[in-house]
Amino acid sequence: MKLYYLPGACSMADHIVLEWIGKPYEAHQVPRDALRSAEYLKLNPSGQVPAFVDDDGWTLTQNVAILNYLMDKFPEAKLDGNGTSRERAEVNRWLCYLNADVHAAFKPLFGPQRFIADESQHTAVQALARQQLRAHYERLNAQLADREWLTGHRSAADAYLFVTLRWAKGKQVDLNGLDHLETFAARMHADAGVKAAMQSEGF
């Protein structure tokens, strides 16, 4: 198995999950200026990370798709909840929320020019994004009020949440008072698989 990643990008969630699974894999860092290279576009025509190549050469892109595939391929890792259909649906609920709502809300912080050409409006656009993200993290904090993991069992969704929390701190999103998220982040930082993935990516 091979994972193609950018350090600190959403592909870190897949990196963490591969560490949790504990099977042999290769992690290949893609230089940012190589994302649009002809070679990489053969793997991922969108020119983004992650890209995942299985042992037989089959290639999969899109973060949530890769995470779901890994959960299915390695059920013994128990990263899809407690094994029931409803628990798996809960994992997917939070994966979809993190991907479609939380991750998407960061885009104005990563590149405001993609949303509005007028540079004088970039600060306002980014301020609004931070407000939206604060609301998302308040919801996630509430979800963790009576549990250690988003669904009550460690899952791929927790890896994705952790990655977005790293972005939030880097982009000065207000997380003050969200104590359950702080406890969650500390738990993840202490995890051996998380440490291994972060070290591999240079953090």
VOTINU-627948 format. One record per residue: y, z, x of N, C-alpha, C in turn. Coordinates in pm, whole numbers, padded with zeros to 5 digits, always signed. Atoms other than C-alpha are relative to their C-alpha. Example, Ala and Ser with C-alpha at 12.3 -4.5 7.8 and 13.67 -1.06 7.14 Angstrom:
# VOTINU-627948
-00119+00000+00089-00450+00780+01230+00120+00000+00090;-00119-00006-00082-00106+00714+01367+00109+00073-00077;
***
This chain:
# VOTINU-627948
-00119+00000+00084+00000+00000+00000+00124+00000+00088;-00126+00007-00073+00351-00081+00117+00116+00023-00097;-00122-00024+00076+00684+00046-00012+00118-00049+00082;-00122+00048-00064+01007-00134+00073+00117+00077-00061;-00101-00093+00048+01307+00096+00051+00130-00012+00078;-00125-00030-00068+01668+00167+00138+00013+00151+00007;-00011-00145-00009+01733+00520+00266+00091+00057-00109;-00078-00069+00101+01850+00743-00017+00015-00071-00132;-00010+00075+00125+01826+00474-00285-00104+00051-00100;+00095-00045+00102+01625+00509-00605-00144-00015+00047;+00133+00016-00057+01325+00392-00403-00053+00128+00063;+00047-00128-00053+01314+00745-00261-00092+00070-00100;+00089-00060+00100+01153+00851-00590-00143-00049+00020;+00133+00056-00026+00861+00617-00520-00057+00056+00130;+00040-00054-00130+00852+00743-00162-00056+00141-00017;+00045-00137+00025+00821+01103-00281-00134-00001-00074;+00124+00005+00078+00552+01013-00534-00118-00043+00087;+00107+00040-00091+00349+00834-00267-00041+00116+00090;+00034-00119-00080+00369+01150-00056-00080+00099-00085;+00074-00091+00087+00255+01359-00352-00142-00049-00025;+00133+00057+00022-00038+01123-00408-00090+00024+00120;+00074-00035-00120-00146+01168-00049-00096-00106+00052;+00083+00109-00050-00312+00830+00007+00076-00079+00106;-00070+00077-00106-00237+00604+00307+00092-00107-00059;-00095+00104+00039+00067+00381+00267+00094-00026+00116;-00101+00034-00101+00332+00210+00476+00136-00004-00068;-00138+00004+00050+00705+00260+00423+00082-00090+00091;-00078+00097-00076+00926-00029+00532+00146+00005-00043;-00143-00001+00030+01301+00018+00550+00054-00143+00001;-00062+00131+00008+01493-00290+00440+00148+00014+00036;-00144-00005-00030+01830-00332+00614+00080-00057-00116;-00078+00044+00116+02100-00372+00353+00036-00148+00008;-00038+00141-00013+02203-00708+00495-00120-00094-00009;+00120+00084+00014+01842-00829+00460-00047-00010-00144;+00043+00001+00140+01819-00769+00085+00007-00140-00062;-00016+00136+00054+01934-01126+00020-00062-00105+00091;+00066+00095-00089+01727-01281+00295-00111-00072-00076;+00105+00078+00066+01480-01552+00198-00133+00073+00003;+00128-00071-00014+01193-01338+00325-00012+00111-00103;+00009-00111+00095+01279-01035+00113+00005-00048-00144;-00009+00052+00136+01368-01240-00194-00134-00051-00051;+00135+00037+00042+01008-01360-00196-00072+00121-00060;+00059-00123+00052+00908-00997-00255+00069+00044-00128;-00078-00046+00114+01188-00907-00493+00116-00097-00022;-00104+00102+00023+01393-01198-00632+00135+00057-00039;-00129-00060+00036+01661-00955-00751+00075+00050+00123;-00067-00046-00121+01737-00857-00391+00032+00147+00000;-00021-00144+00010+01703-00487-00462-00125+00074+00046;+00116-00086-00022+01476-00197-00378-00019+00085-00126;+00117+00014-00086+01216-00081-00438-00078-00127-00026;+00108+00097+00020+00942-00335-00390-00127+00067+00048;+00128-00064-00031+00580-00227-00384-00105-00109+00012;+00108+00096-00020+00288-00426-00245-00131+00078+00008;+00128-00070+00002-00063-00310-00329-00092-00055+00108;+00091+00035-00109-00360-00336-00096-00049-00144-00006;+00048+00138+00014-00463-00675-00236+00113-00103+00005;-00114+00090-00011-00114-00822-00191+00082-00016-00126;-00075+00008+00126-00003-00786-00553+00131+00076+00014;-00133-00057-00019+00369-00713-00568+00060+00042-00134;-00065-00053+00119+00559-00503-00820+00140+00046+00037;-00137-00046-00018+00932-00439-00854+00040+00082-00122;-00058-00087+00102+01151-00216-01073-00057+00142+00014;+00037-00137-00033+01148+00156-01004-00094+00064-00102;+00081-00066+00102+01010+00281-01335-00137-00066-00013;+00129+00069+00005+00738+00015-01337-00090+00045+00114;+00078-00045-00116+00626+00117-00988-00049+00142-00020;+00040-00140+00023+00625+00486-01078-00112+00009-00103;+00106-00001+00101+00417+00418-01388-00131-00053+00057;+00121+00055-00060+00174+00206-01191-00068+00102+00091;+00057-00101-00090+00128+00479-00931-00064+00114-00079;+00061-00104+00084+00065+00736-01205-00134-00047-00056;+00125+00055+00054-00201+00507-01355-00105-00020+00108;+00093+00031-00109-00357+00412-01022-00063+00127+00057;+00048-00125-00059-00392+00773-00908+00010+00114-00101;-00009-00105+00102-00454+00988-01217-00034+00138+00054;+00038-00130-00057-00604+01259-00997+00121+00075+00057;-00121-00065-00049-00252+01328-00865+00072+00077-00110;-00055-00071+00116-00159+01447-01216+00153-00001-00002;-00146+00015+00001+00195+01312-01199+00050-00058-00131;-00040+00049+00132+00197+01200-01562-00007+00112-00104;+00003-00113+00092+00204+01548-01711-00137+00064-00005;+00128-00071+00012-00103+01724-01847-00114-00091-00042;+00106+00094+00030-00300+01408-01919-00006-00047-00143;+00001+00043+00139-00228+01377-02291+00097-00116-00021;-00089+00113+00031-00064+01075-02452+00143+00047-00023;-00135-00050+00028+00229+01284-02571+00070+00045+00128;-00061-00043-00125+00285+01434-02229+00043-00121+00083;-00037+00122-00072+00281+01087-02073+00124-00063-00063;-00119+00051+00068+00532+00978-02336+00123+00080+00040;-00113-00083-00043+00753+01272-02237+00045-00039+00141;-00035+00044-00136+00736+01167-01872+00079-00130-00006;-00070+00128+00012+00838+00816-01972+00136+00015-00066;-00130-00025+00062+01114+00948-02195+00104+00036+00107;-00096-00044-00102+01276+01119-01895+00018-00104+00109;-00017+00110-00094+01206+00831-01659+00098-00103-00054;-00090+00098+00061+01379+00595-01900+00142+00053-00008;-00133-00060+00007+01669+00834-01948+00067+00000+00137;-00056-00002-00135+01716+00874-01574+00036-00141+00047;-00024+00137-00044+01696+00499-01520+00113-00067-00078;-00093+00077+00084+01894+00363-01814+00133+00071-00023;-00122-00074+00029+02150+00641-01862+00062+00061+00126;-00056-00071-00116+02189+00855-01550+00027-00096+00115;-00017+00094-00111+02132+00591-01282+00112-00099-00030;-00102+00100+00036+02345+00339-01469+00141+00059+00006;-00132-00063-00001+02631+00589-01494+00058+00013+00140;-00048-00008-00138+02654+00600-01114+00062-00132+00048;-00040+00130-00052+02730+00230-01082+00150-00012+00025;-00143+00005-00033+03110+00268-01110+00036+00079+00126;-00026-00076-00122+03092+00523-00827-00045-00077+00123;+00051+00078-00112+02890+00291-00607+00081-00128+00023;-00075+00125-00014+03103-00017-00678+00091-00025-00118;-00089+00017+00116+03399+00008-00918+00050-00142-00017;-00049+00137+00008+03502-00348-00834-00091-00088-00086;+00091+00076+00085+03199-00468-01028+00037+00012-00147;-00034-00026+00138+03352-00329-01345+00143-00039-00034;-00139+00037+00024+03722-00394-01304+00062-00046+00132;-00055+00059-00122+03905-00613-01055+00125+00072+00048;-00126-00066-00032+04231-00417-01067-00028+00129+00078;+00030-00115-00084+04204-00173-00776+00074+00126-00045;-00076-00116+00045+04467+00052-00932-00073+00078-00109;+00076-00064+00107+04217+00131-01208-00133+00061+00049;+00129-00047-00051+03923+00218-00981-00014+00151-00010;+00007-00147+00005+04007+00589-00962-00026+00048-00142;+00019-00040+00139+04026+00615-01341-00142-00032-00046;+00136+00038+00037+03697+00429-01385-00101+00098+00060;+00093-00093-00065+03526+00659-01136+00010+00140-00060;-00016-00131+00064+03672+00970-01299-00077+00005-00132;+00075+00007+00126+03526+00860-01632-00150+00006+00026;+00142-00003-00035+03189+00800-01467-00044+00142+00033;+00036-00138-00035+03192+01153-01327-00007+00088-00125;+00006-00075+00126+03267+01292-01674-00130-00029-00074;+00123+00038+00067+02976+01098-01820-00121+00062+00070;+00112-00057-00076+02746+01216-01543-00008+00151-00020;+00000-00144+00026+02851+01577-01596-00072+00028-00132;+00066-00019+00129+02740+01544-01960-00151-00022+00012;+00143+00025-00020+02406+01396-01853-00066+00119+00070;+00062-00110-00075+02344+01676-01606+00000+00131-00079;+00007-00116+00089+02431+01939-01864-00124-00007-00088;+00122+00018+00081+02154+01795-02081-00125+00027+00084;+00115-00021-00087+01911+01792-01789-00013+00147+00040;+00002-00143-00032+02008+02147-01696-00060+00080-00116;+00055-00068+00117+01930+02259-02051-00150-00023-00011;+00143+00030+00006+01592+02086-02034-00079+00089+00096;+00068-00081-00101+01507+02295-01727+00019+00150-00022;-00032-00141+00023+01617+02624-01882-00123+00089-00004;+00120-00083+00016+01264+02744-01956-00122-00061+00067;+00113+00065-00067+01054+02533-01720+00042-00040+00142;-00028+00038-00139+01025+02439-01353+00017-00151+00015;-00001+00146-00008+00977+02066-01418+00047-00058-00133;-00060+00057+00120+01129+01827-01670-00091+00006-00122;+00092-00002+00114+00817+01810-01887-00088+00125-00002;+00084-00118-00011+00669+02145-01787-00106-00013+00106;+00094+00028-00108+00438+01981-01532+00068-00096+00097;-00062+00089-00098+00541+01812-01208-00040-00145-00028;+00026+00140+00032+00574+01439-01266+00091-00091+00082;-00084+00098-00068+00726+01120-01131+00146+00012-00041;-00137-00015+00046+01034+01194-01340+00078+00101+00084;-00067-00100-00083+01111+01496-01124+00047-00060+00133;-00041+00067-00124+01120+01278-00814+00127-00081-00022;-00118+00081+00032+01373+01047-00981+00122+00089-00022;-00111-00092+00023+01588+01338-01099+00055+00052+00133;-00043-00053-00130+01598+01478-00746+00087-00102+00074;-00077+00104-00068+01722+01147-00607+00141-00009-00060;-00133+00011+00061+02006+01130-00860+00085+00123+00030;-00077-00119-00036+02106+01488-00778+00059-00013+00140;-00053+00026-00134+02147+01384-00415+00123-00091-00009;-00115+00088+00020+02376+01104-00530+00118+00080-00057;-00107-00076+00067+02571+01345-00751+00079+00083+00099;-00070-00080-00100+02650+01573-00461+00080-00089+00094;-00070+00091-00090+02744+01280-00241+00123-00064-00062;-00111+00065+00071+02977+01136-00506+00089+00100-00073;-00087-00106+00053+03143+01468-00595-00004+00011-00153;+00017-00027+00143+03003+01493-00946-00005+00152-00018;-00009-00144+00023+03078+01840-01085-00134+00053-00053;+00125-00065+00041+02751+02037-01097+00015+00151-00008;-00024-00144+00002+02913+02380-01102-00055+00063-00128;+00053-00073+00114+02737+02629-01326-00133-00050-00052;+00128+00054+00047+02426+02416-01370-00112+00061+00084;+00087-00080-00087+02203+02684-01226-00145-00047-00002;+00140+00045+00007+01871+02543-01348-00021-00124+00086;+00009+00116-00088+01940+02216-01171+00005+00042+00147;-00008-00048-00139+02034+02406-00856-00134+00058+00044;+00131-00057-00032+01705+02596-00869-00104-00111+00017;+00091+00114-00010+01517+02271-00929+00018-00072+00133;-00027+00071-00125+01686+02103-00632-00053+00080+00120;+00051-00084-00108+01600+02398-00407-00152-00007+00008;+00146+00010+00004+01237+02380-00519-00045-00133+00060;+00035+00132-00053+01227+02009-00439+00023-00007+00151;-00028+00003-00144+01389+02054-00099-00106+00075+00080;+00103-00079-00069+01117+02307-00013-00138-00065-00006;+00129+00066+00021+00837+02070-00118-00038-00084+00122;+00044+00070-00121+00629+01926+00168+00010-00152-00015;-00007+00144+00022+00609+01578+00014+00142-00051+00001;-00142+00037+00001+00983+01565-00046+00054+00002+00143;-00045-00009-00139+01048+01679+00310-00048-00120+00081;+00056+00112-00076+00818+01410+00447+00070-00131-00033;-00068+00123+00041+00981+01132+00243+00142-00003+00054;-00138-00004-00048+01331+01245+00337+00006-00019+00152;+00003+00015-00146+01243+01274+00705-00028-00145+00038;+00032+00140-00027+01092+00926+00698+00121-00090-00020;-00118+00081+00030+01419+00793+00553+00122+00041+00083;-00107-00036-00092+01629+00968+00816+00090+00112-00048;-00081-00111+00051+01752+01272+00621-00058+00134+00043;
***
